Amino acid sequence: TVQVKDEKGNLMEAETYRTTDPKGPYTPTRRYLGLMIKGAKEHGIDPDYIKELEELYATLEK
């Protein structure tokens, strides 16, 4: 995790994703992708993009 500032300057912790292979492809872990989906829903991200994330999530090992 890293500390970031929100739009009001408040500090908070944020999860980050880092790959060990900078050439890709980049597939996040199931756990991290779950966090991405949750955040996308909470922040009103385009439902089509959320659907893409959910479809990728369904293909990853549990």
N, CA, C and O atoms as a printed pandas DataFrame, in Angstrom:
     atom_number atom_name residue_name chain_id  residue_number  x_coord  y_coord  z_coord
0              1         N          THR        A               1    0.840   -1.182    0.000
1              2        CA          THR        A               1    0.000    0.000    0.000
2              3         C          THR        A               1    0.883    1.241    0.000
3              4         O          THR        A               1    2.049    1.202    0.392
4              5         N          VAL        A               2    0.293    2.336   -0.449
5              6        CA          VAL        A               2    0.963    3.631   -0.455
6              7         C          VAL        A               2    0.013    4.654    0.135
7              8         O          VAL        A               2   -1.196    4.433    0.184
8              9         N          GLN        A               3    0.563    5.779    0.585
9             10        CA          GLN        A               3   -0.289    6.861    1.060
10            11         C          GLN        A               3   -0.507    7.846   -0.078
11            12         O          GLN        A               3    0.430    8.211   -0.788
12            13         N          VAL        A               4   -1.753    8.271   -0.244
13            14        CA          VAL        A               4   -2.114    9.250   -1.269
14            15         C          VAL        A               4   -2.976   10.327   -0.628
15            16         O          VAL        A               4   -3.525   10.140    0.458
16            17         N          LYS        A               5   -3.086   11.462   -1.322
17            18        CA          LYS        A               5   -3.963   12.535   -0.859
18            19         C          LYS        A               5   -5.206   12.563   -1.727
19            20         O          LYS        A               5   -5.127   12.417   -2.946
20            21         N          ASP        A               6   -6.359   12.752   -1.091
21            22        CA          ASP        A               6   -7.585   12.910   -1.863
22            23         C          ASP        A               6   -7.698   14.354   -2.331
23            24         O          ASP        A               6   -6.801   15.164   -2.097
24            25         N          GLU        A               7   -8.810   14.671   -2.994
25            26        CA          GLU        A               7   -8.986   16.010   -3.561
26            27         C          GLU        A               7   -9.019   17.114   -2.508
27            28         O          GLU        A               7   -8.852   18.288   -2.840
28            29         N          LYS        A               8   -9.231   16.755   -1.250
29            30        CA          LYS        A               8   -9.255   17.742   -0.164
30            31         C          LYS        A               8   -7.938   17.777    0.607
31            32         O          LYS        A               8   -7.801   18.524    1.575
32            33         N          GLY        A               9   -6.983   16.977    0.182
33            34        CA          GLY        A               9   -5.683   16.955    0.833
34            35         C          GLY        A               9   -5.560   15.986    1.992
35            36         O          GLY        A               9   -4.538   15.971    2.678
36            37         N          ASN        A              10   -6.589   15.171    2.223
37            38        CA          ASN        A              10   -6.549   14.180    3.296
38            39         C          ASN        A              10   -5.716   12.973    2.868
39            40         O          ASN        A              10   -5.841   12.494    1.742
40            41         N          LEU        A              11   -4.867   12.486    3.772
41            42        CA          LEU        A              11   -4.062   11.303    3.482
42            43         C          LEU        A              11   -4.880   10.039    3.689
43            44         O          LEU        A              11   -5.693    9.951    4.609
44            45         N          MET        A              12   -4.653    9.062    2.819
45            46        CA          MET        A              12   -5.297    7.760    2.952
46            47         C          MET        A              12   -4.394    6.715    2.323
47            48         O          MET        A              12   -3.507    7.039    1.534
48            49         N          GLU        A              13   -4.626    5.463    2.677
49            50        CA          GLU        A              13   -3.864    4.379    2.083
50            51         C          GLU        A              13   -4.553    3.890    0.819
51            52         O          GLU        A              13   -5.780    3.850    0.739
52            53         N          ALA        A              14   -3.741    3.519   -0.170
53            54        CA          ALA        A              14   -4.274    3.008   -1.434
54            55         C          ALA        A              14   -3.501    1.751   -1.819
55            56         O          ALA        A              14   -2.299    1.649   -1.577
56            57         N          GLU        A              15   -4.198    0.810   -2.413
57            58        CA          GLU        A              15   -3.562   -0.397   -2.931
58            59         C          GLU        A              15   -2.961   -0.069   -4.297
59            60         O          GLU        A              15   -3.534    0.708   -5.061
60            61         N          THR        A              16   -1.816   -0.657   -4.598
61            62        CA          THR        A              16   -1.196   -0.465   -5.904
62            63         C          THR        A              16   -0.924   -1.824   -6.535
63            64         O          THR        A              16   -0.848   -2.845   -5.852
64            65         N          TYR        A              17   -0.781   -1.808   -7.845
65            66        CA          TYR        A              17   -0.476   -3.034   -8.578
66            67         C          TYR        A              17    0.829   -2.811   -9.316
67            68         O          TYR        A              17    0.976   -1.836  -10.053
68            69         N          ARG        A              18    1.767   -3.708   -9.119
69            70        CA          ARG        A              18    3.055   -3.606   -9.789
70            71         C          ARG        A              18    3.386   -4.962  -10.388
71            72         O          ARG        A              18    3.223   -5.997   -9.742
72            73         N          THR        A              19    3.845   -4.943  -11.613
73            74        CA          THR        A              19    4.195   -6.188  -12.283
74            75         C          THR        A              19    5.703   -6.405  -12.247
75            76         O          THR        A              19    6.473   -5.445  -12.189
76            77         N          THR        A              20    6.115   -7.643  -12.281
77            78        CA          THR        A              20    7.540   -7.955  -12.330
78            79         C          THR        A              20    8.026   -8.089  -13.765
79            80         O          THR        A              20    9.229   -8.194  -14.004
80            81         N          ASP        A              21    7.108   -8.086  -14.718
81            82        CA          ASP        A              21    7.458   -8.193  -16.136
82            83         C          ASP        A              21    6.953   -6.956  -16.870
83            84         O          ASP        A              21    5.792   -6.912  -17.277
84            85         N          PRO        A              22    7.810   -5.951  -17.044
85            86        CA          PRO        A              22    7.345   -4.705  -17.665
86            87         C          PRO        A              22    6.932   -4.837  -19.132
87            88         O          PRO        A              22    6.431   -3.877  -19.716
88            89         N          LYS        A              23    7.132   -6.001  -19.731
89            90        CA          LYS        A              23    6.749   -6.185  -21.128
90            91         C          LYS        A              23    5.314   -6.664  -21.276
91            92         O          LYS        A              23    4.771   -6.659  -22.381
92            93         N          GLY        A              24    4.686   -7.082  -20.163
93            94        CA          GLY        A              24    3.286   -7.500  -20.203
94            95         C          GLY        A              24    3.119   -8.900  -20.742
95            96         O          GLY        A              24    4.117   -9.572  -21.004
96            97         N          PRO        A              25    1.900   -9.367  -20.917
97            98        CA          PRO        A              25    0.667   -8.631  -20.609
98            99         C          PRO        A              25    0.453   -8.526  -19.104
99           100         O          PRO        A              25    1.036   -9.282  -18.326
100          101         N          TYR        A              26   -0.369   -7.602  -18.718
101          102        CA          TYR        A              26   -0.591   -7.300  -17.315
102          103         C          TYR        A              26   -1.964   -7.782  -16.864
103          104         O          TYR        A              26   -2.972   -7.150  -17.179
104          105         N          THR        A              27   -2.017   -8.865  -16.148
105          106        CA          THR        A              27   -3.271   -9.362  -15.593
106          107         C          THR        A              27   -3.183   -9.260  -14.079
107          108         O          THR        A              27   -2.335   -9.910  -13.467
108          109         N          PRO        A              28   -4.046   -8.455  -13.462
109          110        CA          PRO        A              28   -3.999   -8.319  -12.006
110          111         C          PRO        A              28   -4.469   -9.600  -11.321
111          112         O          PRO        A              28   -5.097  -10.458  -11.942
112          113         N          THR        A              29   -4.159   -9.712  -10.047
113          114        CA          THR        A              29   -4.652  -10.857   -9.281
114          115         C          THR        A              29   -6.166  -10.743   -9.137
115          116         O          THR        A              29   -6.743   -9.671   -9.318
116          117         N          ARG        A              30   -6.789  -11.852   -8.812
117          118        CA          ARG        A              30   -8.243  -11.864   -8.609
118          119         C          ARG        A              30   -8.627  -10.914   -7.471
119          120         O          ARG        A              30   -9.619  -10.191   -7.566
120          121         N          ARG        A              31   -7.838  -10.920   -6.400
121          122        CA          ARG        A              31   -8.111  -10.040   -5.260
122          123         C          ARG        A              31   -8.053   -8.566   -5.684
123          124         O          ARG        A              31   -8.951   -7.787   -5.366
124          125         N          TYR        A              32   -6.991   -8.196   -6.400
125          126        CA          TYR        A              32   -6.833   -6.803   -6.807
126          127         C          TYR        A              32   -7.942   -6.400   -7.782
127          128         O          TYR        A              32   -8.485   -5.299   -7.690
128          129         N          LEU        A              33   -8.269   -7.284   -8.705
129          130        CA          LEU        A              33   -9.330   -6.985   -9.661
130          131         C          LEU        A              33  -10.659   -6.798   -8.940
131          132         O          LEU        A              33  -11.464   -5.952   -9.331
132          133         N          GLY        A              34  -10.894   -7.580   -7.893
133          134        CA          GLY        A              34  -12.098   -7.402   -7.084
134          135         C          GLY        A              34  -12.155   -6.012   -6.469
135          136         O          GLY        A              34  -13.215   -5.387   -6.425
136          137         N          LEU        A              35  -11.005   -5.528   -5.992
137          138        CA          LEU        A              35  -10.940   -4.168   -5.445
138          139         C          LEU        A              35  -11.219   -3.128   -6.530
139          140         O          LEU        A              35  -11.901   -2.132   -6.288
140          141         N          MET        A              36  -10.686   -3.370   -7.725
141          142        CA          MET        A              36  -10.926   -2.445   -8.839
142          143         C          MET        A              36  -12.418   -2.368   -9.173
143          144         O          MET        A              36  -12.956   -1.283   -9.395
144          145         N          ILE        A              37  -13.073   -3.513   -9.207
145          146        CA          ILE        A              37  -14.501   -3.562   -9.529
146          147         C          ILE        A              37  -15.303   -2.831   -8.460
147          148         O          ILE        A              37  -16.189   -2.037   -8.773
148          149         N          LYS        A              38  -14.991   -3.102   -7.212
149          150        CA          LYS        A              38  -15.694   -2.439   -6.104
150          151         C          LYS        A              38  -15.534   -0.921   -6.205
151          152         O          LYS        A              38  -16.513   -0.183   -6.088
152          153         N          GLY        A              39  -14.314   -0.461   -6.419
153          154        CA          GLY        A              39  -14.058    0.975   -6.534
154          155         C          GLY        A              39  -14.735    1.588   -7.747
155          156         O          GLY        A              39  -15.253    2.702   -7.677
156          157         N          ALA        A              40  -14.733    0.864   -8.861
157          158        CA          ALA        A              40  -15.374    1.375  -10.073
158          159         C          ALA        A              40  -16.870    1.576   -9.850
159          160         O          ALA        A              40  -17.446    2.567  -10.301
160          161         N          LYS        A              41  -17.489    0.634   -9.156
161          162        CA          LYS        A              41  -18.922    0.756   -8.861
162          163         C          LYS        A              41  -19.185    1.919   -7.910
163          164         O          LYS        A              41  -20.139    2.675   -8.097
164          165         N          GLU        A              42  -18.342    2.062   -6.894
165          166        CA          GLU        A              42  -18.520    3.138   -5.914
166          167         C          GLU        A              42  -18.356    4.523   -6.536
167          168         O          GLU        A              42  -18.943    5.496   -6.062
168          169         N          HIS        A              43  -17.557    4.608   -7.597
169          170        CA          HIS        A              43  -17.265    5.908   -8.202
170          171         C          HIS        A              43  -17.990    6.147   -9.521
171          172         O          HIS        A              43  -17.671    7.088  -10.248
172          173         N          GLY        A              44  -18.960    5.298   -9.830
173          174        CA          GLY        A              44  -19.799    5.532  -11.001
174          175         C          GLY        A              44  -19.091    5.408  -12.336
175          176         O          GLY        A              44  -19.432    6.106  -13.290
176          177         N          ILE        A              45  -18.101    4.517  -12.409
177          178        CA          ILE        A              45  -17.394    4.294  -13.673
178          179         C          ILE        A              45  -18.360    3.651  -14.675
179          180         O          ILE        A              45  -19.309    2.968  -14.291
180          181         N          ASP        A              46  -18.099    3.881  -15.946
181          182        CA          ASP        A              46  -18.935    3.363  -17.040
182          183         C          ASP        A              46  -19.277    1.881  -16.818
183          184         O          ASP        A              46  -18.378    1.050  -16.683
184          185         N          PRO        A              47  -20.567    1.556  -16.783
185          186        CA          PRO        A              47  -20.990    0.165  -16.562
186          187         C          PRO        A              47  -20.410   -0.821  -17.579
187          188         O          PRO        A              47  -20.183   -1.985  -17.246
188          189         N          ASP        A              48  -20.169   -0.375  -18.804
189          190        CA          ASP        A              48  -19.572   -1.270  -19.803
190          191         C          ASP        A              48  -18.154   -1.668  -19.398
191          192         O          ASP        A              48  -17.748   -2.814  -19.592
192          193         N          TYR        A              49  -17.405   -0.721  -18.837
193          194        CA          TYR        A              49  -16.051   -1.024  -18.378
194          195         C          TYR        A              49  -16.105   -1.965  -17.174
195          196         O          TYR        A              49  -15.304   -2.894  -17.072
196          197         N          ILE        A              50  -17.043   -1.725  -16.271
197          198        CA          ILE        A              50  -17.200   -2.608  -15.112
198          199         C          ILE        A              50  -17.522   -4.021  -15.582
199          200         O          ILE        A              50  -17.014   -4.995  -15.026
200          201         N          LYS        A              51  -18.353   -4.132  -16.593
201          202        CA          LYS        A              51  -18.699   -5.453  -17.137
202          203         C          LYS        A              51  -17.446   -6.154  -17.672
203          204         O          LYS        A              51  -17.275   -7.355  -17.468
204          205         N          GLU        A              52  -16.571   -5.409  -18.355
205          206        CA          GLU        A              52  -15.321   -5.993  -18.853
206          207         C          GLU        A              52  -14.468   -6.515  -17.697
207          208         O          GLU        A              52  -13.912   -7.611  -17.766
208          209         N          LEU        A              53  -14.374   -5.717  -16.638
209          210        CA          LEU        A              53  -13.603   -6.143  -15.466
210          211         C          LEU        A              53  -14.202   -7.400  -14.847
211          212         O          LEU        A              53  -13.477   -8.323  -14.473
212          213         N          GLU        A              54  -15.536   -7.432  -14.741
213          214        CA          GLU        A              54  -16.211   -8.595  -14.158
214          215         C          GLU        A              54  -16.010   -9.846  -15.012
215          216         O          GLU        A              54  -15.872  -10.946  -14.477
216          217         N          GLU        A              55  -15.994   -9.683  -16.326
217          218        CA          GLU        A              55  -15.767  -10.828  -17.209
218          219         C          GLU        A              55  -14.348  -11.364  -17.036
219          220         O          GLU        A              55  -14.141  -12.578  -17.016
220          221         N          LEU        A              56  -13.373  -10.467  -16.911
221          222        CA          LEU        A              56  -11.999  -10.893  -16.665
222          223         C          LEU        A              56  -11.900  -11.577  -15.302
223          224         O          LEU        A              56  -11.239  -12.607  -15.167
224          225         N          TYR        A              57  -12.552  -11.009  -14.304
225          226        CA          TYR        A              57  -12.560  -11.571  -12.946
226          227         C          TYR        A              57  -13.048  -13.017  -12.964
227          228         O          TYR        A              57  -12.498  -13.873  -12.271
228          229         N          ALA        A              58  -14.074  -13.280  -13.751
229          230        CA          ALA        A              58  -14.662  -14.625  -13.819
230          231         C          ALA        A              58  -13.696  -15.646  -14.420
231          232         O          ALA        A              58  -13.845  -16.846  -14.189
232          233         N          THR        A              59  -12.710  -15.185  -15.188
233          234        CA          THR        A              59  -11.766  -16.111  -15.821
234          235         C          THR        A              59  -10.570  -16.445  -14.935
235          236         O          THR        A              59   -9.829  -17.384  -15.227
236          237         N          LEU        A              60  -10.373  -15.692  -13.860
237          238        CA          LEU        A              60   -9.201  -15.892  -13.010
238          239         C          LEU        A              60   -9.447  -16.984  -11.982
239          240         O          LEU        A              60  -10.578  -17.196  -11.544
240          241         N          GLU        A              61   -8.375  -17.677  -11.598
241          242        CA          GLU        A              61   -8.477  -18.758  -10.610
242          243         C          GLU        A              61   -8.898  -18.226   -9.258
243          244         O          GLU        A              61   -8.518  -17.126   -8.857
244          245         N          LYS        A              62   -9.694  -19.027   -8.559
245          246        CA          LYS        A              62  -10.134  -18.649   -7.206
246          247         C          LYS        A              62   -9.075  -18.983   -6.197
247          248         O          LYS        A              62   -9.260  -18.739   -5.004
